[in-house]
Amino acid sequence: ALAAYKDDGRRDLARPLARLLGEAVQTSHPTPGSLLVPVPTTAQARRRRGDAPLLTLLHGAARSAAELRAQPSALTTRRVLADSAGLTIAERAANLAGAFVATCDLAGADVVLLDDVVTTGATLCEATRALRAAGARSVTAACIAATTRRRLVAPGCAR
C-alpha cells in the first residue's frame, strides 16, 4: 500500500495511511506541544512523484493529535542523495551521513519524527542527529511500517 501510494499515484490511500501514522504517533506517547517533523523528501523524489506524499500523511496524522504541532519544513537535505533502493545497510548509512540539517531552532523541543517505512534505521538516525544538533530535547519516531531484517539499526547509530 505504501509503494502504491508513493510511487503509483494511489493518493486514495492517503486517509487510511494517515490514520495508521496517527496511531503510530499516539503509540510514541508524545508530550503535549511536541512537534511532528517528517523526514524530508529528496528533490529527485519530489520531481518524480510530483509531490511529497509524506507531507499529506503528516497533516492527516496531525489532525488526530490536536495537542501536537506539525513542523513540515523543520528538516531539509543539504546535498543530493543517492536513491537508497538496493543499497546495503552500510551504504545507506554512508549515503545519509550528514545529509540532513534543521531549518529552525529546536531548543528544548520534544519531536516526533515521522517516516513511512523503516528499512535499516539510517534515515531515522541521521534525522535524529540533525534534530538534536538543532537543540531538540527528545526525539521519538513514528512510522507506518518496518521491513524485517536481522539487524535493523544502521552502523554507528545509538539505539
C-alpha positions, -999 to +999 in steps of 0.1 A: +000+000+000+028+024+008+046+018-025+013+022-044+006+054-025+041+069-030+051+057-064+020+047-083-001+078-075-026+060-054-035+091-034-068+075-025-048+056+001-038+088+020-067+086+045-060+051+058-023+056+058-026+089+076-048+071+102-020+045+107+006+071+110-016+089+136-019+057+156+019+053+155+023+089+167+000+082+196+019+050+204+051+071+208+034+088+238+042+124+227+041+151+253+016+180+247+032+206+224+055+181+207+065+188+171+056+164+143+086+165+119+086+145+087+117+130+072+124+153+042+116+142+007+145+145-016+142+169-045+146+140-070+117+120-054+095+151-053+101+158-090+095+121-099+063+119-079+051+154-084+046+160-046+058+149-012+035+121-001+047+121+035+035+157+039-001+147+032+002+119+058+017+143+083-013+167+080-037+138+083-019+124+114-017+159+129-055+163+127-058+133+150-034+148+176-046+184+183-021+189+211+008+184+187+022+209+162+031+199+126+065+213+115+067+201+079+098+220+070+119+216+101+144+193+083+159+196+049+185+178+029+218+197+024+230+177-006+219+153-033+213+118-020+215+085-039+183+065-042+185+041-013+168+012-031+193-016-034+219-001-011+233-022+017+229-011+054+264+004+054+259+021+020+226+036+033+243+049+064+272+064+043+247+079+018+228+097+046+258+107+069+255+144+075+227+148+049+200+165+069+200+199+086+174+215+108+159+247+093+149+262+127+160+264+163+146+234+182+160+243+216+142+222+243+116+208+218+102+173+220+100+160+185+081+130+170+100+122+138+077+108+111+086+084+082+066+060+062+088+029+065+119+019+084+143-002+065+177+000+081+172+029+105+198+050+088+173+077+078+159+080+113+194+080+128+206+109+105+174+129+111+177+124+148+213+137+147+202+168+128+173+175+152+195+171+183+221+193+168+194+220+165+186+216+202+158+191+203+154+177+239+139+144+228+133+126+195+110+097+191+100+081+158+066+071+144+064+051+113+037+032+094+058+001+087+091-016+091+110-041+070+120-074+085+158-076+089+182-093+112+198-060+121+175-030+119+198-003+133+223+013+110+260+011+120+271+039+142+236+048+153+229+047+190+197+028+199 
